[in-house]
Amino acid sequence: MAQRRTKRRSEPTTDSGDTTGARKLTLYDFCSGIGLGFPAASVFLGGFEIVGLCEIDGYCRDILSKRYPGVPIARDIRVREDFTGIKPRIITASPNCQPFSLNGKRRGADDERNLFPALFDIIRSSKPEYLCLENVAGILSCPYKSGGTTGGFFKWILWQFSCCGYYVQWQTLNSAVFGAPFPRERLVLVAIAASVVEQFGGNPPAWAEQVGSAVERVGATWPARSSEPGVSSERLVQLASELGESIGVPSGNGDIRNQRKAYGNCFDPRPAAVALSYILRVEEARRKVEEQKAS
């Protein structure tokens, strides 16, 4: 585990998004894929309200509309005017991993598929209280640009969070520990606004103390519940090679290709639930601090 207290540069304001005394966390998810990962985890855990999704792939957008009926779905994170005025309490995102993957050219900022600049534009304008991001573990060692210093791109990410005024912690989590049929290691990052950190005197609850118990709890309880709508509780993630073809379906069938691509790119919601569980823990601690101040 690694964590860093980023140097405060600015102080994001917050929009509570409360409709009741429960302080429900409004959540906007970017690079949503087929709606597993953070959206499914938020439904499973409760305490969140999904107010928006964003996905450019047409096949995935169709799945999202069925899985989360009534939730607005934006098309392209790079179209800034589509997100003017959004004020979710938490932003979650799974930006394209191809620019950073060990299996690719690792061009970082030189890769046109790098969506982090667009994401930080939205963070600066919407000023959420919390952020949860995930990507391949290879992003930790990826140079900022081709031929650059090892780890340069992740240092740039931390600098951007510092400039925006966020406290950052991160973990690498492996889906295999949750019983997934493959050992997929992902970087999961949580950022907390300086305005929230100040409520704890500059020392919010540490994620490291919570991760082990959260992994055990999520892994044990997930199969017993369904993250409706539309997410099976029995087998949430499949290997792309296991997606069968019906008799008579040609190997070049476009639907099969889309299905395999979508499942191959999805983020297991169980590691996502570990990150979101930490956010809920911080929210609970905030309520206790507020109660103590009021008493």
Order of alpha helices (4+ residues) and beta strands (2+ residues): beta-beta-alpha-beta-alpha-beta-beta-alpha-beta-alpha-beta-beta-alpha-alpha-alpha-alpha
